[in-house]
Amino acid sequence: MTSGYRLSQGLGQWSIAEIPKHPRNYALWLQNMVRKLDQSLKSMMASYTERRDIYGDKTSHFYITRIQPKKSARIQWIWEIDCDHEIMHVDSRPFFRLCNLPRNGLFLESISVDHYGHRACAKSMPIEHRYNWTARPPPACPLLLERYRNLASALKVLPPRSLLGLPARQGFCEQVRCSLYQTMIGAALRTPTIAHDMPILEQASTPEGIPDSLVELGRAMLHIGLNPMIFCKFVYHLSHPVTHSQQRFQWLRSDVCVQFSTHLEDCDTLVACIASLVAKVQEGAPTRSTTYAIAISLTHISIAQIILDSNNAPQSISHTPALVFLPSSFATSPSTPGISAVVALSMALDNSHLLPSQPKRTLSAKNIYLPVEVWHEISSYLSSCSDLKTLAILSPQSRSAVQDLLRYPHIAGHRLLKALPDVIDSYWVSPRWCRTVHEDYLPQDGLQALYSQKFLASKDDDFGVAVQVAPGDPPLKEHTRSWSERFSNVPGFVKEGQFDLIPVDGIHQSGWAVKYGVLGCV
């Protein structure tokens, strides 16, 4: 592993040129390199009695470390040679095949930045130079394939909206939920620590090979997409409980379970995963006839609706094809079929359990006879979650109206009503730390729409405000809060704030956070 400063010429190509291209010479070079490094490691480890992260003196020309180096104001380029996978990394990202490195000008032309601001192979780089550590899908379990075939009489493959019984077009509430959800997912992909882990996903051949950090990320993404998007200090726990679980099968809620998988784009893998989900729902489903099961690999997703009869046997099973979930690193739109499918599922779920139970006696018998439309009009003037919950207990009709209204996203007491076409200022979108240190990470023209969005919003009876969201900033000092808010000195802003979706792990280590700004007089 090597690291170095940005050089005006060469950029370390003198060492790259030492790696032979002829297969026989390359094999000999690699063998000698591995032997030399192993000997150095054993020699340095012999000087210490305990296990360490660093062997040798960091100020010397050569030392060995277990900690991957990172870019900084001093170190702006990092080259790493992975002798196990025979790959060269650039800035901690896999790039080139070690046995066929591009040379001279092509080497520099192949180093680019993706649309989320992370170091990436240029799209124009010839495929023969590109790293390839993507694992092949493992053979599907014959027992699960047979079980899927036995379900054929009760099984259908349907598009998401048909499966969920939804209209062909999204309603206003679903549209704004989808806009916020895809923006928040874009914020995750913009986060350096998450982006660093994403290529590791390609190596996983089984669910157990998926890093725990990505399992937690996928679980958090689904939890946010399926539950009420209420991001307020006092109800934060309703939408975002975080549990660190290494299980690849989990119940997200009483009517939704998820199974992490790999290679869902492979037909056999998908049908085996669906068969496995049906069996697990039969074993552990709560007392309800309809359950939704999600198969997810992060790159793809499939949603299944499983209806069991009174004998716990499958009565009806429908599932979607494998849908693209996370956008690619060079995406030009934040939307994907999988993101839309998760939001569609959220519209079909019953969230009445999040509201307080109704008293046996209502405050007035007259309240019972007010139609839902009237309660909709009344509740539209309330944005406080506590006020809405109080309104919900007055009558079954008011409860229905409040439940519909809480499907709209709420940020800091503001209800988001519609996504606006305005492009957000890239200076506000960019994190504070990158404005002087990492020029490559600054938002590229037109691409900040992948991870930022402005919304028309309301608060109580004020319908003339806007809320804009973008990826959160890593904290400048360590703290335990998952929410922060302050009055803003940015022209036009009323206040700014930030909330964590996955908690920050240490100083400058970004988890997954979203910042927001409230603007008046839209």
N, C-alpha and C positions, 0 to 999 in steps of 0.2 A: 504494500500500500504506500503510495507516495502522494505528497501534496506540495504545492509550490505557489509562488507569486505569479500574477499576470505579467507576462513578458511581452515586450513590444514585437519581437520576432521569434518564430520557432514554436513558442508555447509548448515546450517539452518534446517536440517532435524528434529531437536527437535520440531520446530513449526509446521512442516508438520504432524508430528505424532499426533498432537492434533486434527487434522481434522478427525472426525469419518468416517468410511466406511459403517457402517450399515445405510440403508436409513432413518429410523426413527430418529436415533440419529443425522445423518447428517442434516436433515431438521431442527431439534431443534437447533443445533449448528449454522446453517446459520441464522436462525431467530434471535437468540441472538446476533450474530456478527453484523448484519445489524442494529439492534436496538441500540447497544452500539456505533457504529460508527456514526449513525445519532444524537444521544444525544451529542457525543463529538463535532460534527460539529456545532450543534445549540449553544452549550455552548461557543465555540470559536468565532463564528460569532457574538454572542451577545456582545462580548468585543470590536467590531469594528463597526464604523458607516458606513463605505464605503466598497464596494466589493473589495476583495483582492485576489491575487494569492496564498498567503501563510497565514495561520492562525496559530498562535503560534510562538515559538522561534525555528529557525532552529538548534540551538545548543543544544536544549533539546532532551530528549529521544523520545518525541512524538510531532509531529506537522502535520498539514493537508495542502496539497498543490494541486493546480490545474495543476501544471507543472509536467509532467512525468519525473522522474529521469533518468539519462543517465549514462552509464559506463564512467569511467575516470581512471586516474592513481591510485586514491585512492579507488574508488568503482568499483570492478571488477565483482561482481555478484549482480543482482537485482531480487528480487522476488516480484511479485504483485498478489494480490487476487482480482479478478473481481467478486464482489458479484452479479452484474446485469446479467452477462452471465454465472456465475458459472464456471469460468476458472481461472487457475493459469498461469500467464505470467512469463517468464524467460528472463531477459535482454530486456524487453519491447516487447517481441514477445509472442503471444498466444501459450500455450504448452499443459497443462493437463486439463482434466475434474476435477473440484474441488471435485466432489462427488466420484471420483475413482482415487485418486492419486497413482502412483507407490511408493513403499516404499523401503528403504534401498538401496542396490546396484543397483536395477533396476532404481531407480530415477536418479542416477548419470549417468548410462549407456544410459539413454534416452535423455540426453542433449548433443547435437552435434552441428556441424556447416555445413551449406549447401555448395554447390559448388561455391557460390558467396561470401563466407566468413561471412555470417550472422548466428546468433544463430538460430538453428532449431531443431525440433524433430528428433532423430535418426530414420533412415529408419527401424531399427529392433524393434522399440518400439511397443508393442502390441496395436492394434487399440482401445481396450476398455479403454485405458488410454488417448488417444489422444483427444484434444479439438475438438468440433464440433459445430461451430456456422454458418455453411454454410446455407444460406437461400434457401428455396425451390423456384423453379420458380413459379411466380404467374400465375393464369389462364389467358390464352391468350384472347384477346378481340374477341368475336364471330363475330363482324362486320368485323374485319380485316381478320379473317380466311375465312369468306364467300367471301370477296373481292379477296383473293388469289385464291380461287377455281374458281371464275369467270374469272380469268386471264389465266386459264389452256390452252386455245387454243393458246395463244401467249407466253407461258412460257416454259423455258427449264432449267434444272439443269445440269451444265457442270463443268468440271475441269477448273482451272484458264486459262491455256494456250489455251485451245479450245475456251473458252469464249472470249479471247482477240485476237484470230486469230494469235497466235505466234507459231513458230516452236517448236517441242517437246523438243529440247535441247537449253540451254542458249547459247547466243553468248558471246564473250570475254568481251564486255562492260557490259552486264548484270551480268556476273559472278563477275566482280570486284565491281560493285555497290552492289550486294548482300552480298559480303564478308565484305565490309565496313559497310553496313547497319546493318547486324547482330552483328558486333562488337560493333557498337554504342548502339544498344539495350542492349547488354551484359553489356556495361558500365553503362547504366541506372540501370539495375538490381543489379549491384555491388554497387551502391550509397546507403549509409545507410538510408538517409531520404526517398528515394523512396521505398526501401525494407521494411521500417517500415510501409508504407501505404498499401502495397500490400495485407496483410491478411485482411484488412478492406473491401476490395472488395468482399470477400466471404460473408459478411453480407448483401450486397445490394440485395434486392429483386426486385427493380425497378430502372430505369435509374436515377431517382432523388436521390436515395440512394448512388450513386457513388460519392465519395469525389471529390470536385472541383479540388484538386491537381492531381488526377488521370485522370480526364477529360482533363486537360491541358497537362498532360504527353502523353495521347493517341493522342491528336490533334497534338502535336509537333512531335511525332513519325511518324504519317502519312504525315505531311507536309514535313519532311526531306526525307522520302522514295519516295515521289511522284515527288518532284521538283528537279531541278539540284542540285547536291551535290557540291556546290562551296563554300568552306570555306576559304575565303580570306577577309582581313580586309576591302577592299573597296567595296565588293559586298555582304557583310554579310547579309544585309537586304533583298536581293533577295530570299534567301533560308530560312530565319528563323525569319519572323515576329512573335512576341509573343503577343497574346491578351488574357486577362483574361476574359473568358466568361463562364457563368454558364449554357448556353444553351446546351441541349443534342443533338440538331440537328443543324448542321452548314454547310455552304458552304465553303469548303477548297479552291476552285478555281472555275472558271466559269463552268467547266465541271465535277466537282467532289464534292459530298456532303457526309456527314457522319452522322450517327445516333448512339449514344451511347446506349447500351442495356445491359441487363444481361442475363445469361443462354442461350446463342445462341446455345449451344449444345443440348438444348431441341427443338425438331422438331417444336412444335406449336409456341414457342417463335420466332424461326427463320422466319417461314413463315409469322407470324404477322408483324414482323419488315420489311420484304421485301415489304409486302403490304402497310405498312405505308410509306416507302420510295418512292414507285411508286406514291402514292397520293401527297406527298410533292414535288416530281419532277414535276408532272403535274401542281401544284399550282405555283411553283416559279422558274422553270428552265429558264435560259437565252435562248435567241433565237438560239438554236442549236438542232439538231434532236437527237443526241446521248449524253447521260449523264451516268456517272458512279456513283453509290451509294455504300457506304460502311457501313455495320453494324459491330460494334465492341464492344466487352466486355472486351478488353485487353487480356483475356485468349483465346478468339476465335475471328474470323473475317470471314466475308462473303462479297464478291464483286459482285455487280449486274451491268449489262449493260442494260440500259433502252432506247429504241428507240421509239420516239413519231412520229405520222404521222402529216400531215398538220393541222388536227383538234385537236391536242394535246391529242389524244387518244393513248394508248399503242399499238404499232405495233409489237414490239418484246421485250421480257423480258427474260434475262438469268441471272442466279446467281449461284455462287459456293455453295457447302455444307459449313457447319461451319468448318473452318480450325483452327487448333491450331496456335495461334499467338505468345504470349510470351513463352519462354522456361520455364520449371519447375525449381524449386529451386535446384533440384538434376540432372539437365540436364548434359549430357556428350558431347553434340554438340550444337553450337550456332544456328544452322539452324532449322527452322520450316516451315511447309507448308504455314502458313500465312505470314511469312516474305518474302518468295519467291514470293507469290502472289502479295504483295504490290509492290515489285520491278518489277515484270512482268507488272503490270498496269502502272508503270512509263515509261516503254518502249513503251507503246501504246499511251501515251498522247502527245499532240502537245504543245511544249514549245516555239514556234516561237514568242509568245507575249512578251517574255523576251528579245528579241533582238530588236535593234533600227529599226525603219521602214526604208525601202529603199528609197533613193531619186528618184525623177521622172526621172532624167538623171543619168546614170552610168558614171564613169570616162572615160571609153573607150568602144566602141562597141565591141572590140575584147574580152573583159572580158566575155561577154555573152556566147560566143561560147566555152569557156574552159569547158571540161566535169567535172562532180562532182569529179571523181577520182583524177584529177589534183589538184583541190582545197583541197581534203582530204590530199594529199601529202604536199601541202604548209602549211595547217593549223596544221599539225602534228608537225611542228617545232616551233609552238607558244604555250605558256602556259599562257601568260598574258591574263586575261579576257578582258581587254580594247583593246588589240591588236586583239583578236578574234572578238570582237563586231565590230571593224572597218572593219575587213575583211568581215564580214557578209553583209555589205551594198553594196559591189561592184557589186554583181550580184545575181540572184536567185540561181544559182548553188553554189556560195560561201556561201550563206546563208544556204543552205541545208547541206553543208559540216560542217560548224561551228555548226549548231544545232546538228548534229550527234556527233561531238567531245565533246560538252558540256554535253552530257549524261555521259561521264566519270567523276568520282569524281576528284575534285581538292582540294588540301590542301596546303595553303601558296604558291600558284603559281606552285605547282608540280602536274602534272597529274598522277593519279594512273593507272597503266596499267595491273597489275596482282598481285594476292595474292601469297605470297611466303610461303613455308612450314616451314621456320625457326621459332623456338620457341624463344619468346622474353624473355630476362633476367627478372626473377621475381622481382629482386631488383628494376629495373626501373619501372616495372608495379605497385609495391606497393606504396601507398601514403606515403608522408614523415611522416605524423603524426602517422601512425600505426606501424612504424618500431621499436619504443621504447615503445608504449603504448598498442597496441592491437595485440598480437601475433596471435590470432585466425584469424585475418583479412588478414594476409599475404597470398599471392597466394599459393594454394596447387599445388603439383607437377602435371604438365600436364594439370591443369584446367585453367591456365591463358589464354588458347586459346579460352575460352568462351567469353572473353572480351578484348582481345588484338590481334593484327595482324600486320604483316609486308608486305609491298607492294613494288613491283618494280615500279619505278616512273621515270618521265622525266620532265625536265624544259628547255624550249626552245630547243636547240640542244644537251643538255646533257641527254643521256639515261642511265647513269650509276649510278643512285642514288636510295636509298630506303627510304621509309617513314614508320615508325611504329607508331601505335596508341594504346592507352590504356585509361582507365578511368582517368578523370582529378583529380587534387588535390584540396581540398578546400583551399581557400586563407588564408594565414597567417595573413593578415590584410584586413580590409574592403576597397573595392574599387568599382568604378562604371564601370570599363571597362569590356567588354564582350570578349576581345581578349588580349592576352599577348604573347610576343615572346622575346627570348634572344639567344645570342650565347651560345653554350653549352661547358662545360668543361668535359663532359663524353667522354672517348676515342672513336674515330670513328665518333662522332656526329658533324655535322656542326652547327645545331641550334635546339632549342627546343621551343615549344610553347603550348598554350592551348586556347580553345575557349569554351564559354558557349552555350549550346543548350537550357537550361532553366536557367535563371539568378540565381545567388547565392542570398540567402535570409539571409543576416547577416553574421557575422564572424563565420567561422567554420561550417556554415550550407550549405552543398553542394546541389546545384541544380542538373543540369545534364551537365557535362562538359567532354570534350575529350582532352587529351594531345597528342602531336605528337613529334617525333624526326626525323630529317633528317640526313641520313647517306650517306657519299660519297663513291665512288669507290666500287660498288657492284660487 
